[in-house]
Amino acid sequence: MSLAKDMLKNPRWSIDNVARNLGFTQTSYFCKVFRKEFDITPKGYRETLK
């Protein structure tokens, strides 16, 4: 999941693309796993980078 954080730093990659590149077939499941790990959604994490 730390790779997911690195990938989310690139604004050209959509959350869907990040999820698929990490092997998730459903973006919603990726978001659930990310939130459980980091206590923040992928979108929320991206917003903290601005």
Helices and strands as residue ranges (DSSP letters): H 2-8, H 15-21, H 27-38, H 42-48
